[in-house]
C-alpha cells in the first residue's frame, strides 16, 4: 500500500486531505509541523510527501532542503497559499516536484498525486511505454519494433515529460523551467522549435501525439489504436 505523509498545520485541511487519500486507498501519516515531518520520514516508509510552506518549528522549504541533503528521491508536493514566482523558484531550488495552491481543488489534488507517483515509478524503471513505443531514459532513445531513434537530450526530456503526464497541459514557461532550468536565458520559442522537431520525427500516425493548446502550451496524448 502506498503511504502518503501529510505535513499541514491547518487541522481542517489536513483532515480533509487524509480523508480523501484514504478513500482512494492510500495509507496516510499526519503531522502538523516540519520537525515531526522529518521524524515521520525516519519512522515510516513514505512514498510521497505533501508539505505546507508555512508550518511551525520548520517550514516547508527547510523540510524539503533537509530531505534533499540526504539524497532522498521522495516525490514532494508543496502546498502554498498563493502561487508567486518567488514561491515556485524557492520550492524548485530546494527540490520540490510539484505545487498545489490554496484553496485546494481536490479533484486536481488527487490527479496530481497519481501523476507524481506514476512518474516516480517511471523514473525508478527508467522506461516509459506508450502503446508499442518505448522511451528509454538511460540511453535517451525511442523505439518501436525494429525502429530505434536516439534523441538529443533536451528533445528526449521534453517528450518524456509530456508523455509521463498524458493529457496534462504544460505552458511553455513550465517546460522551459523544467527542461532547460529556471535560470536559463533561453527564449520560450526554443520549446516550439523542439516540439516541431519531435513532431517531424514522430508523426501523429504513431502511438502518441503532441497537441498544441492555443494560448497555453502543449500536452502529450496516447493515440487510440484502430
ROZAVO-543657 format. One line per field, with one value per atom (N, C-alpha, C): x, y, z. Coordinates in steps of 0.001 Angstrom, whole numbers. Layout:
ROZAVO-543657
x: [X_...]
y: [Y_...]
z: [Z_...]
//
This chain:
ROZAVO-543657
x: [839_0_877_499_1257_974_2046_1927_2236_1321_1483_1600_2661_2844_2279_1346_726_1236_2014_2557_1848_856_-3_-475_-252_-601_-2067_-2773_-4201_-4949_-5541_-6166_-7272_-8098_-9226_-8748_-7762_-7230_-6548_-5779_-5063_-6050_-7114_-8113_-8807_-9129_-9787_-8859_-7592_-6624_-6522_-6353_-6153_-7412_-8567_-9832_-9942_-9637_-9690_-8675_-7473_-6428_-6817_-7401_-7834_-8941_-9835_-10908_-10360_-9187_-8544_-7667_-7595_-6841_-5421_-5047_-3704_-3670_-2514_-2272_-1693_-2108_-1635_-975_-20_608_452_-12_-287_666_1151_1914_1507_1732_1320_2489_3723_4879_6039_7007_8113_9034_9264_10148_9582_8290_7647_7604_7598_7609_8903_10033_11318_11396_10827_10809_9970_8817_7923_8600_9430_10131_11131_11650_12579_11844_10597_9850_8911_8610_7645_8211_7866_8244_7296_7657_6786_7075_5998_6127_5973_5297_5089_4846_5359_5186_4390_3368_2641_2995_3610_4124_3685_3150_2762_4008_3982_5137_5185_4083_4072_3679_4697_4465_5375_4970_5822_7041_8040_9285_10212_9743_10469_9453_9758_8795_9022_8162_8232_9558_10116_11401_12502_12502_13521_13379_12132_11889_12416_12072_12500_14023_14633_16088_16757_16234_16801_16662_15534_15304_16277_16435_17296_18776_19151_20544_20896_19888_20103_19954_19846_19734_18493_17448_16217_15476_15031_14308_12798_12407_10990_10215_9110_8267_7647_7720_7237_6325_5142_4220_4159_4384_4334_2999_2435_1178_1482_943_1214_-85_-134_-1340_-1544_-447_-559_646_350_1406_2097_3228_4026_5271_5884_7102_8193_8242_9268_9034_7763_7425_7881_7546_7890_9395_10083_11535_12184_11778_12352_12067_10843_10477_11263_11366_12096_13583_14125_15540_15826_14857_15066_14780_14041_13819_12383_11423_10004_9685_8788_8404_7161_6249_5011_4409_3422_2756_1250_642_-813_-1105_-2005_-2300_-3616_-3614_-4844_-5652_-6996_-7811_-7665_-7631_-7275_-8462_-8221_-9177_-8861_-9730_-9377_-9418_-10130_-10030_-8629_-8165_-6812_-5779_-6040_-5162_-4885_-5935_-5777_-5113_-5432_-4824_-3322_-2932_-1501_-736_-1347_-707_-502_-1542_-1442_-377_-338_638_2059_2257_3599_4068_3172_3531_3857_3110_3384_4755_5058_6355_7490_7265_8297_8615_7578_7795_8496_8107_8752_10231_10554_11949_12758_12128_12828_13127_12189_12364_13214_13190_13945_13317_12078_11402_9948_9459_8069_7509_6381_5777_4460_4328_3097_2718_1660_1323_2457_3009_4137_5465_5409_6606_7224_8535_9258_10256_10140_11116_12069_13346_14364_15210_15035_15714_17226_17671_19097_19931_19357_20125_19440_18434_17755_17209_16619_16149_14644_14080_12676_12648_11989_11971_10561_10320_9054_9361_9262_9649_11118_11403_12782_13251_12330_12695_13282_14436_15156_15744_15424_15906_16519_17748_18367_18144_17668_17337_18374_18540_19301_18642_19414_18926_17689_17694_16561_15292_15435_14270_13694_14577_14094_13395_14019_13428_12077_11960_10695_9610_9929_8962_8617_9624_9436_8503_8679_7833_6383_6184_4828_4089_4783_4131_4053_4842_4724_3452_2992_1777_788_329_-548_-1811_-2159_-3349_-3198_-2052_-1808_-1215_-1773_-1303_-125_969_2130_2309_2513_2815_4254_4574_5945_6907_6465_7317_7613_6596_6808_7807_7642_8543_9952_10056_11377_12076_11343_11928_12335_11483_11738_12853_12919_13875_15184_15085_16297_16801_15944_16345_15738_15377_14656_15502_16828_17720_18204_17652_18094_17716_18594_18346_17711_17424_16825_15416_15094_13780_12742_11478_10407_10180_10601_10441_11273_12292_13093_12222_11231_10309_9569_9093_8372_9251_10519_11452_11626_11783_11978_10704_9553_8282_8153_8513_8448_9342_10545_11470_10891_10286_9701_8542_7718_6586_7060_8172_8728_9227_9851_10405_9338_8252_7205_5844_5445_4173_2984_1844_657_80_564_67_665_1577_2205_1378_2035_1346_966_1538_1271_1306_747_758_1092_1654_1882_891_-8_-1103_-791_-1015_-882_-2173_-2075_-3223_-3108_-3925_-3815_-3814_-2817_-2707_-2133_-1872_-1362_-27_-25_1206_972_1392_1330_906_415_180_484_872_1101_-82_-476_-1612_-1263_-1835_-1700_-2783_-2392_-3357_-4150_-5412_-6255_-5854_-5782_-5461_-6672_-6424_-7537_-7676]
y: [-1199_0_1253_2234_3484_4349_4874_5723_7167_8061_9492_10207_10990_11811_13196_13620_14938_15824_16832_17779_19119_19376_20557_20973_22249_22670_23065_23274_23567_22241_22039_20747_20387_21361_21077_20631_21347_20990_19634_19410_18139_16972_17150_16094_15799_16850_16671_15944_16342_15679_14188_13874_12476_11648_12250_11543_11171_12136_11876_10820_10909_9951_8530_8420_7103_6535_7400_6957_6417_6930_6471_5248_4777_3572_3778_5042_5318_5194_4791_4862_6241_6888_8241_8340_9266_9652_11165_11653_13076_13706_14912_15719_17173_17977_19385_20360_19852_20750_20095_20937_20451_19482_19692_18802_17391_17295_15979_15312_16125_15566_14782_15364_14679_13427_13517_12350_11232_11614_10620_9903_10626_10010_8961_9129_8151_6928_7124_6055_5287_5851_5222_5136_4098_4001_4849_6083_7049_7055_7055_7058_8446_9349_10701_11642_12863_13873_15051_15451_16694_17632_18763_19632_21080_21682_23090_23953_25147_26042_26576_27142_27801_26819_26349_25433_25821_25479_25756_24835_25272_24526_24498_23949_24019_24275_25234_25471_24467_24536_23573_23587_24780_24876_24158_24350_23715_22192_21739_20290_19687_20325_19799_19843_20928_21047_19925_19636_18567_17215_16983_15714_15554_16606_16511_16418_16919_16780_15319_14533_13097_12323_13089_12500_11618_11914_11153_11582_10620_10900_10877_11124_11111_12150_11769_12757_13718_15019_16035_17024_17220_18263_19324_20575_21668_22396_22722_23456_24901_25836_27250_28049_29106_29932_30744_31122_31829_31498_31284_30848_32070_32430_33516_32939_33747_33293_32994_33796_33599_32304_32016_30752_29563_29597_28487_28346_29468_29421_28823_29294_28765_27277_26888_25488_24595_24994_24174_24111_25213_25215_24270_24113_23196_21744_21537_20161_19702_20635_20270_19764_18794_18238_18887_19375_19948_20862_21658_22619_22426_22700_22816_24137_24910_26244_26244_26851_27028_28179_28119_26990_25795_24602_23408_22861_22603_21870_20392_19681_18332_17297_17563_16677_16779_18018_18236_17676_17832_17321_15826_15056_13610_13267_14006_13753_14028_15087_15422_14355_13853_12803_11551_11149_9957_10138_11330_11592_11573_12161_12209_10832_10037_8673_7840_8062_7347_7746_9037_9496_8960_8882_8353_6909_6130_4737_4648_5534_5570_5885_6842_7221_6080_5282_4139_3099_2904_1902_2422_3739_4314_4089_3609_3329_3801_4231_4652_4029_3347_2685_3355_3719_4301_3495_2692_1788_796_770_-102_648_1919_2762_2756_2600_2574_3725_4561_5616_5128_5075_4575_5739_6066_7225_7032_5787_5526_5833_5626_5931_6957_7658_8741_8266_7080_6504_6300_6267_5954_4820_3722_2570_2015_1445_768_-354_-1584_-2709_-2614_-2635_-2546_-1107_-154_1257_1789_2402_2869_4243_5221_6588_7104_7580_8266_9765_10420_11836_12689_13930_14875_14985_15273_15211_16066_17308_18196_17697_17194_16664_15466_14585_13402_13798_14682_15087_15761_16530_17202_16183_15228_14196_13320_12955_12101_12762_14065_14783_14842_15186_15299_13971_12878_11574_10936_11430_10959_11494_12646_13286_13475_12372_12460_13257_14111_14972_16161_16294_17462_18578_19761_20898_21567_21736_22452_23744_24837_26080_26031_26888_26961_27320_28190_28589_27401_26585_25408_24450_24203_23285_23845_25139_25775_25674_25950_25884_24466_23499_22113_21460_21764_21092_21861_23169_23976_24601_24644_25214_26576_26848_28091_29332_29185_30331_30433_29611_29611_30916_31383_32587_32236_30959_30501_31047_31471_32009_30888_31201_30205_29647_30385_29889_28634_28429_27209_25974_26087_24975_24653_25671_25467_24768_25167_24563_23070_22725_21326_20503_21111_20425_20125_21086_20896_19739_19655_18564_17207_17162_15906_15469_16407_16067_15532_16068_15592_14156_13867_12534_11496_11968_11046_11590_11326_11857_11307_11967_11643_10264_9613_8278_7228_7649_6726_6510_6112_5782_7009_8145_9341_10586_11646_12943_14036_15114_16312_17362_17745_18642_20064_21011_22420_22914_23517_24130_25634_26133_27522_28500_29345_30362_29864_28540_27986_27270_26183_25424_24104_22998_21694_20607_19502_18303_17078_15981_14732_13813_13109_12185_10868_9781_8493_8386_7985_7826_6539_6577_5392_4402_3132_2096_1809_1564_1319_-175]
z: [0_0_0_-794_-878_340_940_2124_1769_2130_1879_3217_3376_4571_4304_5144_5012_6148_5790_6769_6574_7397_7267_8645_9021_10375_10524_9408_9471_9624_10799_11100_10132_9756_8866_7488_6957_5636_5700_6768_6920_6997_7750_7895_6578_5838_4545_3564_3550_2671_2980_4248_4621_4385_4579_4324_2849_1969_533_116_690_355_773_1957_2436_1560_1097_211_-1105_-1511_-2745_-2511_-1267_-972_-494_-207_299_1821_2342_3784_4065_5153_5442_6815_6875_8136_8248_9391_9570_10583_10256_11215_11025_12069_11991_12059_11930_11922_11173_10778_9967_10678_11949_12701_12770_13039_13098_11725_10672_9322_9090_9479_9312_10184_11378_12265_11661_11092_10487_9321_8574_7449_7914_9117_9675_10222_10593_11266_10337_9162_8264_6841_6107_4692_3841_3601_2922_1422_621_-840_-1445_-730_-1241_-63_-167_883_350_1110_858_1999_1688_2736_2518_3558_3518_3672_3104_3270_4692_5152_6456_7555_8305_9422_10583_11824_12981_13022_13777_14042_12826_11729_10460_9354_8455_7373_6245_5232_4148_3411_3187_2498_3284_4594_5432_5439_5435_5406_4105_2987_1686_1561_2023_1963_2748_3927_4760_4072_3429_2732_1577_775_-402_-33_1134_1574_1815_2144_2333_1027_-79_-1409_-1581_-840_-975_-2241_-3009_-4249_-4016_-2792_-2423_-3235_-3880_-4576_-3553_-3844_-2897_-3602_-3027_-3468_-2378_-2765_-1791_-1892_-741_-673_-308_-1088_-854_-889_-100_-22_-1299_-1946_-3215_-4075_-5335_-6258_-6847_-6274_-6814_-7467_-8326_-8994_-7972_-6913_-5885_-5118_-4801_-4127_-4968_-6244_-7127_-7267_-7429_-7576_-6342_-5164_-3922_-3766_-4101_-3977_-4915_-6179_-7143_-6806_-6295_-5928_-4757_-3854_-2732_-3111_-4208_-4664_-4722_-4765_-4853_-6263_-6360_-7655_-8251_-7379_-7885_-6817_-7225_-6340_-6341_-5207_-5101_-4413_-4995_-4472_-3711_-2527_-1760_-2347_-2310_-1852_-2800_-2235_-2989_-3781_-5060_-5874_-5641_-4954_-4510_-5625_-6709_-7872_-8467_-8607_-9119_-8139_-6862_-5805_-5991_-6197_-6373_-7703_-8741_-10041_-10015_-9343_-9260_-8478_-7424_-6629_-7480_-8204_-9044_-10126_-10722_-11778_-11236_-10063_-9488_-9049_-8493_-8122_-9358_-10430_-11677_-12219_-12179_-12672_-11816_-10510_-9620_-9973_-10279_-10666_-12006_-12924_-14235_-14088_-13229_-13039_-12447_-11570_-10991_-12067_-12956_-14001_-15157_-15360_-16457_-17820_-17852_-19115_-19050_-20185_-20309_-21583_-21461_-22616_-22978_-24246_-24769_-26003_-25887_-26978_-27184_-28390_-28691_-28669_-28308_-28274_-26877_-26814_-25541_-25496_-24462_-24213_-23131_-23435_-22511_-22023_-20741_-20157_-20124_-19971_-19781_-21017_-22204_-23412_-24317_-23773_-24488_-25839_-25830_-27083_-27085_-28296_-28510_-29528_-29168_-30068_-30215_-31396_-31674_-32647_-32184_-33024_-33376_-34669_-35121_-35312_-35177_-35325_-34025_-34112_-32930_-33226_-32361_-32560_-31271_-31348_-30222_-30402_-29340_-29418_-28685_-29108_-28289_-26915_-25895_-24519_-24280_-24749_-24482_-25172_-26389_-27093_-26342_-25889_-25170_-23876_-23094_-21819_-22015_-23076_-23377_-23701_-24557_-24920_-23721_-22945_-21768_-20764_-20581_-19620_-20097_-21354_-21879_-21818_-22096_-22106_-20726_-19776_-18394_-17748_-18238_-17698_-18838_-19413_-20572_-20264_-21222_-21161_-20222_-19564_-18722_-19579_-19473_-20252_-19538_-20270_-19758_-20546_-19848_-20538_-21055_-21997_-22498_-21367_-20472_-19349_-18437_-18151_-17307_-17947_-19228_-19926_-19983_-20210_-20263_-18918_-17837_-16495_-16124_-16455_-16059_-16872_-18162_-19047_-19172_-19319_-19504_-18204_-17177_-15898_-15677_-14426_-14102_-14344_-14322_-14527_-15968_-16846_-18237_-18927_-19784_-20568_-21915_-22106_-23362_-23535_-24743_-25052_-25122_-24771_-24807_-26198_-27236_-28602_-28843_-27994_-28096_-27899_-27008_-26781_-28070_-28774_-30027_-31066_-31127_-32088_-31797_-30516_-30136_-30369_-30134_-30401_-31890_-32727_-34180_-34613_-34030_-34370_-33971_-32781_-32316_-33201_-33623_-34483_-35835_-36319_-37582_-37446_-36310_-36093_-35735_-35089_-34649_-35084_-36322_-36830_-36065_-36220_-35427_-35725_-36778_-37079_-36143_-35240_-34309_-33053_-31968_-30721_-29900_-30208_-29408_-30288_-29752_-30427_-29425_-29914_-29102_-29590_-28702_-29059_-28614_-29514_-29165_-28528_-27363_-26692_-26908_-27789_-28239_-27070_-27027_-25990_-24687_-24582_-23328_-23514_-24284_-24408_-25112_-24473_-25120_-24141_-24724_-23926_-24783_-24142_-24839_-24641_-25677_-25590_-26275_-25785_-26451_-27510_-28718_-29794_-29610_-29976_-29884_-30975_-30576_-31557_-32414_-33664_-34601_-34868]
//
